Amino acid sequence: MTAVTDDPFLLVVGGARSGKSDFAIEAARRRRRPTTFVATAQAGDADMADRISRHQADRPSSWGLIEEPLALAKAVEAVPTDHVIVLDCLTLWVANALFAERTESETVAEATEVARELGRREPLSVVVTNEVGLGIHPETSMGRHYRDRLGRVNAAVAAVADRTLFFAAGLAMPLADPFRLLSDGE
């Protein structure tokens, strides 16, 4: 069995504080190659600014950084082709796109474009995202639209990724295409 970090394009999905970002950073660090971190977060309040600061402190200062809340495809294309990419995260990028009044089809199309670009790259690319569909049904229409849109974006990226890992409690479980699990006779 090959090591997870041998796959060139990983999607890392899970809940908050599940170990996704820590894994993405460590997987990139182990490659020992130039790395660019693509950040989608915006410091809209003091709590978010603190979270961003903690994330920055967790990664090597030698890494490149592209902070881009909306133009994700443009940001990924700007990364040198010999760099490992850590993209953290689709969760916030989808929220940013929703608040910027981008349509779901525009958002899914750009996510698919980004995934295809990452799939063509040779060095490791790790994309971090949350799974928000496992909790309670959102009370608001916006909450439901967001959950559904992020789910569709995650599925579009997972369809292209070499491997998708689901994180919970700091542990990972590989996810598989359910149709590959069916026997040929079905």
N, C-alpha and C positions, 0 to 999 in steps of 0.2 A: 504494500500500500504506500502511495506517495504521501509526503507530508503536505499538509494544507497549504503551507507557504510556497509549495512548488507550483500551485495553480496561479496563472497570471492575473486572473480577475475574480476577486472574492466579494460577495455581498454578505454583510454581517448585519443581522436583524435580531431584535429582541426588545425587551422592555427597558424602562429607565433604570439606570444603575445596574445593568445586567452584566457588564464587562465588555461590551461591544467596542467602545473607543479604546480601552486599555489593550485589547487584543489587536486592534488595527494598528496602533502605534508600535506594539512589540513585533508584529509580523513585518512591518516596514523596517524597523530597526535591524531585524535579523538579516535582511537582504544586504546590508552594508553597502548601499548605493546611494547616490544623491536622491533626495526625497523632497517632494513638494506636498504640502498640506493645503488642501482646498477647503476653506471654512465658509459655511453659509450663514452662521449666526450673526445677529445684530444685537448690540447692547441697548435694548430699549428701556431698561431699568437697571437699578443697582444690583439686583439679584442676578440678572443675566450678565452684567459686566463682570461680576464675581465669578460666575461659572466659566466665562470665556477666559479670564485670567488663570483659573485653575487648569483649564485644558492647555493653555499656552505653556504653563510651567511643567506640564507632564511630558512635553515633547522636546526633542533635541533642538537647541537654538541654531544649529547648523542647517536645519531644514529650511527650504524655501516656503513662502506663505503667499497664498492668493486668497483674499477675503472677497467673496462675491455672493451676495444674497439672492440674486436673480438670474444673471446671465451665466448659467452653469456650463453650457456647452462651450461658450467663449472662454471661460476660465480653464476648462480641461484642455482645450486646444492650445492654450498659452503655456502649458507645462512642457518643458523639454522632453523629447521622446525617450531619452535615456533615464529619466527620473521615475522612481517609484511614486505612486500617487496614493494619498490617503484623503478621501473625500468625506467630510464629516459636517453635516449630515443631510440626507434627503428629507428627513422629518421637518427640519426648519425651512429648508428650501421650498417644500410644498406649501407650508404656511405662508412664506413670503409671497409665493406665486398667487395664492388665494387672496391675500390682502391687496396684491397689485392688480387684482381682477383679471388674471389670466384664466382662460377657460380650462376645463379639465382636459380637453383634447390637446390643447397647446402644451399643457404641463406634461402629459403622458408622452407626447411626441418628443419634447425636448429631453425627457428622461431616457427615452429609447435611443435618441441620438447620442447622448452621453454614454450610455451603456455600450453601444456599438463601437464608439471611439475607444473606450477602455478595453473592449474585447480585442481590438486590433493592436494594442500596445504590447510590447514584449515584457518590460519590467512589471513587477507586481502592481496591481491597482486594488485598493480596498475601499469599498463604499459602505458607510455606516448608515443605518436607518432604524427607526423604531417600528415595532408592531403595535398598533393602537387599536386593533380590532378584537382583542381578547377580553376587553373589559365590558363595562355596562354600556347599554345603548345610549349614545349622547342625547341629552335633553333638548339641545337646540338644533335648528336646521343647519346652522353653520358647522356645528360640531359633527353632524352626520355627513355633511358634504366633505369636510376635511378628512374624516376617517375613511370614507369611500375613495376619495382621490388618492390619499397616501397608499391605500391598499392596492389600487390600480397601478400606481407608479412603482411600488415595490414588486408587484408581479411582473411588470414590464422589464425591470432591471434584472430580476431573478431569471427570467427567460433567456437572458444573454450571458449572465455570469457563468464562469466555469464551475463555481461551487458557491452554495449559499449555506451559511451557518446560522442556526438559531441559538441565541444566548439566553440563559436564565441562571441566576445565582453564580455567575462567573464561569459557568460551564457551557460548552457548545455541543450542539447536535446537528449533524449534517442533514439538510433537507433534500428530498428527491422529487423529481418530476413524477407525479402520481401515475401518469400513463405509461411510464417506463416500468412501473411496478406490476402492471397488469400482464398476465400471461398472453402469449400470442393467440391463444384460442378464444379470447374474450373480445 
